[in-house]
Amino acid sequence: NIPNVLLIPDLQQALSLHELGLRVVVGELDDPLTYIRLRAHKAALVVVMNDDVTSTNIIFTIREVSNEVTTVTNADQEDSLDILQLAGSTHTFQFTKMLGQALARRVLGLSMKANVIGRFDELLIAEAPAMRTPLQGQTLAESRLREVTGVNVVGLWEQGRFMLPSPQTRIGASTVLVLAGSGEQLDRYDRLMASTEKREERSGPVLVLGGGRVGLSVAGTLKRMGIDYRVVEKKTTKAQSDVNVIQGSAADLDILVKAGINETPSVIITTHDDDLNIYLTIYCRRLRPDVQIISRASLDRNINTLHRAGANLVMSFASLCTATIMNLLNPEKLLVVSEGLNIFRSNLNRALVEKPLYDLRIREETGCSVIAIKKEERMIINPEPATRLQKGDELILIGTAAAEK
């Protein structure tokens, strides 16, 4: 029953945050008494998001109070992972690196394959951008995706908003499909996209604007995927000797031309300054109306602004952290796709037994979609509407938090 609180060592900063409506506690980060007063040993979870050295001290101090409480810690540096775990961190993540990998996986690049974002046994959940695919401009009914590949479109991301699909839903350039299916079904989807893929005249490198931790993580992921890239970074970095890194301002047209703005299929904007990201999004969209723009948002409130500025896809650092933490906090959830969007399981009540799915009207009545039925050790992925439910079956569903309730 302990409320969510922020522990802040500075009184003035704490007062400022309190005025924003946040629950704030003032205390020394390295004092065991602080965590005793907070009753940290009774907390559901303790999240530590300081710099690596301070976080190590905090975790070590918390372990003086409790060895059992679960902790989640962010690590900025690769070398800090082992140190934080030795200090007692239960779960340690490199959130900036994870964000970079997620941004890179959504680039059009060299293929139109679906990106797997979660799995439960043989059930896979994937995202697939529709931009420049044969699906763009079609309705879901016209695409015949389920009929041809077996995959089920269980949701759509449209400019940062999740939508439940209908047969009449039209797929646009900014649409990202959320797919559910088996590995074989997703392979069929990938083959379908490959067989109908339209080769673009522009085949230049992907532009990564910003060479910080997120930008370099994007670059590393693109390199592993075999996709050519150029990183534009204003400051001198350790990676400056890399021929793919161009030093200069991303607001300088000459620098962007040198990096390949006129040939690139995609631009990924990765700085931690949302104002700058909005500025660069508008600039790149004016220079290249047809390019795919993927942008990072540090604050969720700027997601819609970035979409209005011209970004096709926006990924929020805050939402990534929240989704990761919620997956740990709610183990009964199979997967938190994003903040407020869950894949969860539900046991049958007696009123549902021996009835076909189409009689239950689950999507119409609740807004949730059935993506699988687990029958003892067997999983039926994307069951047909005529499938009858039996005693002991377990439904696997996807829906928003409100739809789940």
Secondary structure, 3 states (H helix, E strand, C coil): CCCCCEEECCHHHHHHHHHCCCCEEECCCCCHHHHHHCCHHHCCCEEECCCHHHHHHHHHHHHHHCCCCCEEEECCCCCHHHHHHHHCCCEEECHHHHHHHHHHHCCCCCCCCCEEEEEECCEEEEEEECCCCCCCCCEHHHHCHHHHHCCEEEEEEECCEEECCCCCCECCCCEEEEEEECHHHHHHHHHHHHHCCCCCCCCCCEEEECCCHHHHHHHHHHHHCCCCEEEEECCCCHHHHCCCEEECCCCCHHHHHHHCCCCCCEEEECCCCHHHHHHHHHHHHHHCCCCEEEEEECCHHHHHHHHHHCCCEEEEHHHHHHHHHHHHHCCCEEEEEECCEEEEEEECCHHHCCCEHHHHCHHHHHCCEEEEEEECCEEEECCCCCCECCCCCEEEEEEEHHHHC
